[in-house]
């Protein structure tokens, strides 16, 4: 379904607007501690974003000659452009536009392996802070929510074409929304809906009164997950990431909500955990979370959880 709202159809993110948005990587010190980068090691960042984690990791692995290049992946063209500007042309580094699942499949087929793999799930600060991307109800923007702006499906299509039953199912499964039925009814009764503010106001009608968390939070999360196929891609990619680990390699995954974390926790417990018949060691018995100091500086860290496993096979010598 095409966006029929002419006001937003022609909107473009200006370089001035984009430049104002700063993405602060969460749990940076903890990621570096657990990935423990060493000179000559090869790094794979499957959600490289704006290079916050990658910059720090690559500082410790810089060499002119590696047995293979480190690789930065992101599905968002804006992020790819920023990464290219940040790192420039470096012989030991590849920057590729792709979603993490498709990229992981390609790397598995080519039999590549990495000493360090990082996956920082969820949305970045630029996604949330640039209103024209449509991820947040705070700013007025189109119902977009695409991490990859070349894909066809948008939040507007989901909101305006899915049946009431489909919408209710999405809100329950991906938003854990107690009033999924009421909200889906309001959406269907008031279509077409084109903007983030229109949708947020409808959700608020199902939740009269005040609460600490904006009542639209769960609905926006659910629709975003549906638009970007986030949880299905995560479930499919997890076993591939284990296969991509070199001997001694470390895999670090950062999640931001309970649905993601539940999937990651169960998988890592199955393949590692307190067992002797596995090639993996779970380095984080409990998830690593942000300190109060970091949360005060970067509120996005409040919901972040880091889990890490290591390939127990002997490290490359």
C-alpha positions, -999 to 999 in steps of 0.1 A, spaced: 0 0 0 14 34 -10 15 63 14 -13 85 4 -4 113 28 12 138 4 27 159 32 49 130 42 54 113 9 79 140 -2 96 143 32 133 137 32 158 136 61 180 166 56 217 163 63 212 191 89 186 171 107 206 139 105 237 156 119 219 166 151 212 131 160 239 114 180 238 77 187 254 67 220 263 29 221 249 11 251 270 -10 274 301 -1 255 326 -9 283 309 -42 290 309 -52 253 346 -44 251 353 -64 283 335 -95 271 345 -94 234 381 -88 246 394 -77 212 431 -85 204 454 -74 176 448 -93 144 413 -107 154 385 -105 129 352 -87 139 317 -91 126 291 -64 136 257 -74 122 239 -43 134 267 -18 131 245 13 131 265 44 135 297 27 145 298 33 182 307 -2 193 327 -9 161 350 21 165 361 9 200 365 -27 189 385 -19 158 409 3 178 422 -29 194 424 -50 163 440 -25 139 465 -42 115 473 -36 79 473 -73 72 447 -96 84 439 -131 72 404 -118 64 386 -85 67 364 -75 96 328 -68 84 302 -42 94 266 -49 84 234 -28 86 201 -28 68 197 10 70 212 30 42 216 60 65 237 39 88 258 26 59 265 61 47 276 71 82 298 41 86 314 48 52 322 83 63 335 73 97 358 45 85 366 55 49 384 31 27 403 6 48 418 -26 34 409 -47 65 373 -36 67 341 -43 46 309 -24 50 278 -40 36 241 -31 35 220 -61 44 197 -74 72 215 -95 98 197 -127 89 204 -126 51 240 -115 58 245 -144 82 232 -169 57 256 -156 31 286 -157 54 277 -193 65 276 -203 28 310 -188 22 324 -206 53 337 -174 70 345 -173 107 350 -145 131 368 -140 165 341 -115 177 305 -112 167 282 -84 180 245 -81 175 229 -49 190 191 -55 185 163 -30 184 162 5 171 189 31 172 186 67 186 184 82 150 155 58 143 136 72 173 147 108 172 142 116 135 104 120 132 102 114 95 113 77 101 80 72 119 93 50 147 82 72 176 50 87 188 69 117 203 74 135 170 48 139 142 58 117 113 44 92 88 36 56 98 68 42 83 90 23 109 111 6 82 147 -1 92 154 -8 55 137 21 36 138 1 4 114 -26 16 78 -24 6 60 -30 38 55 0 61 36 6 94 10 24 74 3 -7 54 0 -29 85 -23 -4 103 -46 2 73 -48 -32 56 -45 -59 82 -77 -73 95 -88 -66 131 -79 -102 141 -44 -99 126 -39 -66 143 -50 -80 177 -28 -110 173 3 -88 165 -4 -65 195 -7 -95 218 23 -114 205 47 -86 198 36 -59 222 22 -80 251 -7 -55 250 -35 -62 275 -60 -41 255 -51 -55 221 -87 -62 212 -99 -27 220 -70 -10 203 -74 -32 171 -111 -23 171 -103 14 173 -78 12 145 -102 -5 122 -130 18 130 -109 49 123 -90 40 92 -73 54 72 -45 64 97 -14 81 83 6 96 111 23 86 144 2 111 163 -31 98 149 -22 62 160 -10 73 194 -42 92 201 -63 62 192 -43 40 216 -47 66 243 -85 62 240 -82 26 251 -61 37 281 -78 66 298 -59 83 326 -22 86 332 7 61 335 45 62 337 48 45 303 30 61 273 2 37 264 12 37 228 46 22 236 35 -14 233 15 -8 201 44 9 184 68 -18 194 44 -45 181 39 -28 147 76 -21 143 85 -58 150 59 -69 124 72 -44 98 108 -55 102 102 -92 109 125 -88 139 117 -118 161 115 -144 132 148 -132 119 164 -134 153 152 -170 159 165 -181 124 198 -163 128 209 -175 162 222 -209 152 240 -195 123 259 -171 145 272 -200 165 285 -216 133 302 -184 123 324 -183 155 360 -191 150 378 -213 177 379 -192 208 354 -167 192 330 -146 213 293 -138 204 277 -109 222 240 -100 219 223 -69 233 185 -70 236 161 -43 246 128 -59 254 115 -91 270 105 -109 238 140 -106 223 158 -114 255 136 -145 261 145 -159 227 182 -152 232 183 -165 268 166 -198 259 188 -204 229 221 -197 247 210 -218 276 203 -247 252 236 -245 233 258 -236 263 246 -234 299 260 -256 326 269 -285 303 300 -304 295 289 -318 261 289 -284 243 316 -265 225 303 -232 240 307 -215 273 281 -191 286 302 -161 299 272 -143 314 253 -164 338 230 -134 343 225 -107 317 248 -77 320 228 -44 325 237 -8 325 249 10 356 229 38 371 256 62 359 252 51 323 214 51 324 215 87 337 237 96 307 220 74 282 183 64 291 183 38 263 206 17 284 178 12 310 163 -18 291 195 -31 275 207 -66 284 240 -82 272 245 -119 269 278 -135 257 290 -170 248 324 -182 238 335 -211 215 356 -234 238 376 -248 209 413 -238 211 419 -203 199 438 -196 167 474 -196 174 
